[in-house]
Amino acid sequence: MANVTRRRIGRRVALDRDGVAAYTSAARSTVNHWHRHRNVTGFPDGFTDEAGREWFWLDDIRTFQVAHREAKLAVLTEIDRSGDPWELVGSGTAAKILRYRSYRNLPDELLDCADDTETLSDGRLRRRWYRRTVWGIADARIGRQSTGRTPGTTTGPRKTHAYADDPRLAAAVALLDAAHAAGRGDRGLGAELAGQLGVSERTAQRLIAVARGVHEHAT
């Protein structure tokens, strides 16, 4: 049976979390974040049906989305556009440019298009972006047509995240989630994923590192 993302209850329409993600065009992890921090984000409370399934009223989600967009607009219209557009900055500085309180609030659009990545010794992924990339993401979110650069600067190549659209990332996320659910650590996951996908262990380790970032963003 296909997964149901919406249903009509009386005269109202309800959405499950996948339905909320589809309606708002947000990642499932973003919906989870909104819900988990709803005392801050204003995300509406859900309810459960007779089968124990979780739902949210569509009109509540619509109200939340409008308020959320207005709040983002108010913040993003005041982003910090100072500095060299070709300077690489880390997540902390990117958050300050976007006027976010923490790097944990960085949007998925930015996390998925780092201009430079480095896998640290502990397997975590360090992301960095050109300032112009951060400006461009901000402009796109408020509907501005912008190159993400200040007047008078030249254009140049823009790299995207190597695994942003890689279907193998889903396998890495699933493996990491399964390991955590079983109370295992991350040791040996690179070799296990390499055997599962038929790739080098170095590639598998990079996939695990990106998957870890996805997992942390969702939690």
Steps between C-alpha positions, in 0.01 A plus 500: 500500500638840405591738779226754564619857545162667540146410594168676544346492845158654497536825313870543572811363332783352706860426401754259642865605521573395143198701393626803692839463329335480158267795568775729634770374257721440803722201574356238736783580742396866497141405589638289786704798617198732485294253702769420754555870572139610452511710818746719306396447137125527561437172318148376584429206727383186327245238596471125465220305335338179621793300362753716685623675188617860530330778301505878469214718377573649160365843594732506805796411277398770252490759780836382630659516154388858443632610841823305448564661162431847638742437787767377259442801278545736792833337584637437154436853375753613760780256421860609533634580152839627612830333420669341201245299297768239423602447864430148624315499832398225740158412636527740794574799278235390248244499782606852601468619139144366492430646848436157649577440866669168434660308214249223583232717336673513161252409223526176306553697179829630639613176661458321168714738295823550691777646282768316696478189720751322719463171684650539847694232684190399697299458180296818534460722196619860508316723253605842373334741259594810307323802645336548158351150527342584836364827356361313201316248719353785705387682185343186358300444819344845482439486126773740390675443170862532597837357406594504867779747440555865567496749209827517311620151585565237237326170464675170545449127538271379773540150633213299643511234767642182354232279655199736498310292242685170544254210548768319703452758776163344588676168567754676722225674697310173542813320619583776747144508636497122538831508687375767739171319554696188593718696740810454287763761443623614161808280500513268200211661316725624220621149420146362530361763262788448258416131477130572466543752217810361336697824542834584656509536877614861459187580298287314752654699786413824322142380451478409868632845593233671291235263638608592851438865417153411368428299815617779733292755310193280539556461874 
